[in-house]
């Protein structure tokens, strides 16, 4: 009877009892864990959607003196780069043309990482960069046998994976028995490390450019002061010389 009366009193407008401290902490913990899982889900989804693509497909015609076609991508120093080239014959004879590739960079050292001749079918090459610079994959299709009236064309499928994209995370997951979420988190960790390294490089570059600007401003300021003092000294000398000249000619009183 007492329990029924208290329930009836609560339904008629009685104020409900406040939640206990333990219940509040449990609700907060559930909300925090749900927010963390949701954030991780959206982070993984964004990483999957916004992953960069460095693949390109084009036709390359053979010639006796071929022009070199270069595909450039920026890469930081000490970065793993995987270059995959797959060539397919479009027209002509495969023995009459030779596909050559050179991997270089645009730094002041002009590093040549590899040079490979007569590429057939699919070829996979791995390099490690030495400088912060644009990395170029240069291709040319040379016509070996002259005098052929037919056109010789190869279709080149080029794929350049830089940094975290060059790592085979499926093999790592199989080797370390990682789940799908753990594999994505490992990839996100590598991408975050690349972003941090790039930000450090940009910071050092900004400091270097700022030092150059400050040094240039200081030199310009010093040159301005020297010019000003020179003009003032020249003016004083001209006035003194003219006064002495006019005094010798008795044009003015001494």
N, C-alpha and C positions, 0 to 999 in steps of 0.2 A: 504493500500500500504506500509506503514512504517513497519507494523508487518511482511508482506510477505518479505520485503527486509531484515529485521533483521534475519528472519528464513533462507533465502537464503544465507546470509553472514555466518551464523553459519554452514550450511551444506557445504559451500565451504572451510571451514578451519578456521573459526572464533573460538576463545576459548570459551568454555561454561562458564556460570556464576558459581561461587563457591556456594556450598550449604550454606544455612543460618545456624546460630548457633543453632537455635531451631531444625532444621532438623537433625543436627549432634547429638544433645542430644537425640532426639527421637530414632535414629538408635542405639546409644549406649545402651539406656535403653532396647530396644527390644532384642539386643544381650545378655545383661546381664540376662534378664528374661529367654530367651531361654536356655542359659548356665546353669542357676539354675535348671530349669525343667529337663534338660537332666541329670545333676548330680544327682538329686533326683531319677530319673528313674533308672539310673545305680546302685545307692546305694541300692534301694529297690530290684532290680533284683539280686544283689550280695548277699543280705541278705537272699533272698528266696532260692537261689541256694546253698549257703554254710552253711545253717542251720545244726547244728550237729544232728546226729542220734545216739541214745543210745539204740536201740532195738536189741534183740538177741533172737533166737529160738533154742532150743536144746531138746534132749531126756534125761530123767532122770530115770534110772532103780532103782527099789525098792530093798532093802536089809534089813536083820535083823539088821546089824550094818552098816548103810550106810555111805558113804564118803560125806563130805560137799563140795559142789561146790559153789565158790564165784565169783561174777562178780564185778570188782572194777572200780570206776570212781572217778576222783578228784573233790572235791567241796570245796569252800571257806566257812569260818564261816558265820553264820547267813544267810544261803541260803536255799530257799525253794526247796525241792526235792519231786517229785511225783513218786512213784514206783507202776507200774501196772503189775500184774501177772495174766496170763490166762493159766490154766492147762487143757489139754485134754487127755482123756484116749486113749492109743494106744493098750495095751494088758493087760490081767488080769482083776481082779475085782476091781472096785473103792473102795469098802469097805475094801479091804485087804491091802491098801497102804495109807499112810498119808504123805502129803506134808507140810513141815515146812519151815519157813523163818525167818531169823534173819538179821537185818540191823545194821551194826557196822561200826566203822571207825578205821583207822590205826594210830591214834594219840597216844601219850604217856598215855592218860587217858583211852584208850580202851572203848570209849563210846558205849553203846548198846542202840540204839534209839527205837527199837521195836522188839518184838519176837511174832510171830503168828504161831499157830498150826492148822493143818488140813485145808489147803486152798482148797476150791472148786471153780471151774469155774473161773470167773474173780474177782479179788480183787484189790482194789485201796487203797494205803496208802500214807499219806503225813507226812513228817517230816521236821524239821528245824535243820540244822547242828549247832554244837557248836565249831568246831575247823577247822583249815585249814589242811585237811588230805584227804587221799583216803577213799572213802565211798564204803563199800562192802555190796552187797546183797547176803547172803549165803542161799543156798537151799539144802535140803536133803529129800529123799523119803524113808520112813521107811516102811518095810514090817510088817504089824500088825499080820497077821495070818501066822503061820509057817506051814511047811509041804506041801505047794502047789508046784506042779511040774511045773506049768506054769510060764512064765516070766511076770513080772509086770513092765510096762513102762508107764511113763507119758511124754507128750510133753508140755514143759513149754515155753510160750511166755512172755519174760520179756522186759519191757519198762521202762527206767529210764529217767525222765525229770528233768533237773537241772537248777535252776535260771529262766531266762526269758522263757525257753522252758516249764516250769511248769505252767506258767500263761495262763489262758484261755482268750485270747484276743478277741475271738468271743463274749463271754459273756460281756466283757467290752464294745465292740463296740455296742452291742445291748442295753446295759444299758445306755450308754452315747451318743447314736446316732452318732457314728463316721463313717466316710467314710472309704473306703478301704485304701486310701493313709494315712489317719490319723492313722488308726490302725497299718499299717506297720511302720510309724514314731514312734508310741508309743513303738512298739517292738524294733525298732532300738535304741531308747533312753535307754531302759532297757539293751540291749546288750552292748551299750557303757558304761553304768554305771558299768556293770560287768567287762568290760575290764579295766576301771579305777581302780576299787577295786583290781583287780588282779595285776595290775601294781604297786599299792601302796604296796600290800603284797610282791611282788618281790623286791621292793625297800627296804622295811624294812628288808627283809631276806638278801639282799645283804649288807646292812649296818651292820647287825649282824655278817655276815660271815667276812666282812672286819675288824670289830672290833676284832673278834677272831684271824684273821690272823696277825693283827698288834700286838696284845697282845702276840701271840706265837713268832713272830719275836723279840719282845723286850725281852722276856724271854730267847730265844736262844742267843741273843746278850749279855745279862747279864751273862749267863752261860759261854759264850766264854771268856768274860773279867775276870771272876772269875778263870776260868781254866788257862788263860794266867798268871795272877798274882800269882796263886798257883805254876805254873811251874817255874816262875822266882824266887819266894821265895825259892822253893825247891832247885833250882840250886845254889843260893847264900849260903844257909845253907850247902849244900854238899861241896862246895868249902871251906867255912870257917872251917867246921869240918875236912876235909882232911888236910888242911894246919896246923891246930892245932895238929892233930895226927902225921903228919910228923915232926913237930917241936919238939914234945915230944920224938920222936925216933931219933932225931938229924940227920934226913935224909936231911933236908933243913935248911938253916940259918933262924934265926928269924928276 
